[in-house]
Amino acid sequence: MLIDLRSDTVTKPSLAMRKAIAEAEVGDDIYGEDPTVNQLQEYAAQLFEKEAALFLTSGTQGNTIAILSQTEPGSEVLVEADAHIFWYEGGASAALGGIQLHQVPGRKGIMTTEDVLSRIRSENVHFPPTKLLCLENTHNRAGGTCWSLEEVNSVGEAAHSKGLKVHMDGARIFNASVAKKIPVKDYTKEVDSVQFCLSKGLGAPVGSMLVGSKEFIDKARFWRKRLGGAMRQAGILASAGLYALEHNIERLEEDHALAKKLACGLKALGLDVNLNEVETNMVMLPYADADSLLEKLRQKNILAGLSKPGVIRFVTHLDVSFNDIDYTLETIAKLP
């Protein structure tokens, strides 16, 4: 038995999802002729009440294309200091688009309106023009924390008032939606573009979606082609994403309950877990000798990872059960 708590990207397709994949109707998506891709894109756009959507290979590709489609070389994009776009996407915006990322300090991954406004560049020959604000919901390095609806609307309205576009890295937006009980269409009303992952908590094997206006998605489609991301009979993959959206959103509550159970159990063992920060499916455990603990757990067939040096991250998902959490806690309790 292996309990894999490294990430919610390690999930395996269910039998029902595999059946959907096997029976998917396909065509050439570059010609716009894959009916399953088209159905997935239409469904995603409807969920967010946006004009259009685009099926992509990954969240990094989605965020990069969103930035490239709403800026030009030499401009600046505001991101929270611990944003996934800054830390984990290979400097794609700079390498591919000549974009400068400007880090904005946040609290638990959330930026205030004042902090955002203070970092928007004025027109000056010395400054790059600020073109885009990126939000991350849920926030990965902050431990799966969520923006409130009021916070999103406030910073979104402020950015728009200064002529900026707003993009949301919503890799786990449905975790936030379920946790806060806010429909994604409301969560992203003040957002111009959203990227969300099908291959994390939703359980699909691969893929992400980008949603926004038709004009934006037309530009994104061009960038997808330029970056080599256009696909042919992609309905085989899209069918899994469609199944995930139709069946695996509401069950995210189970992942959140598992994370809370794990956090409470770790706290009961005297470990330094902040229960107030366990909002979705992640548990952060500051631990002095984190590498040693991870190795001890690995030897007991329990996998976890590091969020940052000295902080262990546990992530629950659809392939983790309550029994798995019990075993994990019992194992940690017995470790020397």
N, C-alpha and C positions, 0 to 999 in steps of 0.2 A: 504493500500500500504506500503510495506517494501522495503527500499533501503539498500542493504547490501554491504557496501564498505570495509568490514573487510579484505577480501582476494579474490583472483580469484579461490580459492578452493571451493567456495560456489555455483558454477554454477550447474544448473539442466540440465539433458540431454534433448535435443530438441526432438520433435516428430519424426523427421527423424532418429535421433540417436537411439531412443527407437525402431523404426522399424528395424533398423540394428541389434540391440541386440536380438529382438524377432526372427529374421530369421537366426541368426548365425548358421553355421554348426560347430559342436563340435566333439571332441574326447578326449582321455586321453593324456594330455600334458606331463605327466611324461614319457610316452612311445614315446613322440614326434609325437603323432597321432592326435593332434587337428589342423585341417587345417586352422582355422582362426587365431590361435596363430602363426602358421608357416608363414602365409601370412603377419601378422603384423610385425613379426621379420625380414622377408626378405625385406619388404618395408622400415622399419627403417634403416636397414643396407645400403640399396641403397641410401637413402636420404643423409647419411653421408659419403658414399663411404668407408665404413668399411666392414670387411669380414663377421661379424656376429652381431646378436643382441639377447637380452634376455628380455622377458616380466616379470616384477616384480610388487610387490604389492604397493610399495611406493618409493619416492625419497630417504628417509632415508635408506631404505633397499638397494637401488641402490648404494648410496655413500659408505655405509658400505661394501658391497660386493666388490666394486671396490677397496677399500683400502685393504681388507683382501686378495684379489686375486693378489695383486702386492707388498706385503710386507711380512715380517715374524715377529713373536713376538719379541719385544725389539727394533724394528727399529723406525725411526722417519719420520713423514710426515709434510711437510710445508703447512700451510694454512694461508690465509689472516686473520688479527686479528679479523675481524668481520664476519668471514665466518659462514655460516649456519652449516657446519660440526662441528665447534667448539661450537656454541651457542645452537643449537636446535636439536641435534640428540642423546641426552641422554648419551653422552660419549661412544657411541657404539664401536668405534674403540679401545678404551682402555679396555673396559669391555670384549669384545669378541675376540679381537686380540692382546692384549698386546702392542698396538701401542701408541707412544707418539706423540701428536700434538704440533708442534712448530709454534707459531703465528708470522706472518710477518706483520709489519705495512704497510698499504696501504693508498692510497688517493682515496676516493669514491669507495673503494673496489678493487682498481687496485694496484697491486704490480709492482715495477720496477725490471728490470733485475738485477740491482746492489744489491737491497735489497735481492732478492732471492739468488744470488750467495754468498752473505756475510753470509748467514745462513745455507748453506750446510756444514755439518760437515766434517772435515778432518779425516783421519784414525788415531784414537787415542784410547787407551785402556779406556779412561775416557768417550768417547762419544758414543751415539747410532748412528748407520749408518743411514744416510738420504737416503731414498729409493724412495720417491714419492713427487711430487708437485701437489697441488690441486688448481684449479682456480674456481671462481664462476661467471657465466655469464647468465642472469643479476645478479647483486648483491643485495640481499634482504635488508640487514640492511642499505646499502648505498642508498636505494630508487629506485631500479630498474635500476641502472646505467650499462652501457655496456663497455666491453673491445673493443678496436679497433683491427683490424686484425693485425696491426703491433705490438701491445703490446703482443697479444697472441703468435705470431710467435717468437718474441724476447725472451720472458721468456721460451717458449717451447724449442727453440733451445739451450738456455743456460742450461736448466735443463738436456736435453739429452746429452749435451757435458760433463756433470759431471756424467753420468751414471744413472740419475733418470728417472723414468717413469712420465708421466703427465696425470692427470685425470681432467676433467672438470665437475663440478657440474653445469650442464646446465638445471636446473629445468625449467627455462624460456628462454632457448637458442633461441627459435623461436621468442620471443619478441625482443631479441637482433638482430637476423637475419633480421627481418622485419624493425626494426628501423634503422639499419646501412646499409641495403640493401646488405648484405653479405650472400651468400648461406651457409648453415650450413656445407656443405662438405668442403668449403674453410676455414670457421671459425675454424674448428677443425682438419685441416690437420696436425698441429704439436702437436696433442693431442692423447694419446694412448687409452684413454677410455672416454666415455661421458655418463652421466646420464641425462635423461630429463623426465619431468613429462607430462603425458597425462591429468591429473586431475586438472590442473591450467587453464591458459588462453585458452587451447585447448578445454576445456569443457567436457572431459570424466568424468564419475563418479568415476573412480578409476584407478590406475596403473601408472607405470613408465617404461622406457626402459633403457637398458644399451647396448652400442654399442662399438665395438672394434675388435681386431683380433680374429680369430677362437680359437687360443690357450687361449687367455684371457677369452673368453666367455665360453669355456669348464670349466675353473677353476671357473668362476662365477656361472655356473650351479651347480657345486658341492656345493659351499657355499650357494646358494639359497636353496638347499635340506637340508643341515646341519642346516640352520637357520629356517627351517619349512616353507619356502616360495614357495615350489613347489606346483602346483595346478593341478587339474584334467581337467574337461570340462571347461577350462578357456576361450574358444572362446566367451562365452557370454560377458565377460568383454573385451576381446581383440577386439571384433567387434566395441565397442564404441571407443577404441583407434584408430583403423584403420579409422573409419569415421572421427574422429577428425583430423588426419593427412591429410586426403584427402580433407577436407572441411573448416577447421577452422584456417589455418595458415595465409592466406592473410588478413583475417578479423581482425587480431590483430591490424592493423592500426587504426581501429575504436576505440579500447580501448585506444590507445596512444593519439588519438585526444580528447577523453573524458577526459583523465588525464590532458592534456594541457589546455583544457577549464576550468576544475575545478581549476587548479593552477592559471591561469590568473584571474579567478573570485575571488579567495581568496586573491590574491595580490591586486586586485582592492578594496577589502574591508579593506585594510591596514594591512593584516596579513603577517607574516614573512615566505613567501614561496620563495625559490630560483628557479626561472623559468629555469635557466640553468641546473639544476640537474634533471629536469623532462624529462627523455629520453624515458621512455616506459609507463607502466600502473600504476605507483605509484606516489603518491604525499605525501611528508613529510611536516608536519606542526608543527614546534616548538611552544609550547604553555605553558605558565607558569602553568595554572591550567587545565591540559589536562584531568584529570579524570572528572572534573566538566563539561567541554565542551562535552565530550563523553556521559555523562549521559543526558545532555540537548538534544543532538541529538537523543539519544535513545528514549526519550519521544516523539519525533516527527517522530518516525519510520525510523530513519536513523542510521545505524550501521557503526562504524569505530573502529579501534584498535590502540594499542600503538606499535610503532616500538622499542622504548626504553623509559625509563622514561622521560616525558616532551616532547615527539615527537609523534604526532598523524600520523597514516598512513592510507591513503585512497587508495584503489586499485580498478581500473575499470576492467570490464570483460563483457562477452557477454550477461549477464542478466541485464546490466545497460544501460540506454538510455540517450540521450541528454536531454530529459525532466526531467529525474531523477537528472541530474547534475544541471539543472536550479532550480529545487525544493530545492536541497541541498544548493545551494548558497543563494537563497531567504530566506531559513530558518535560515541560519547562520547570514545573514544580520539583521534579526529581533530579534535575541536572545538578552536578556538583558546582 
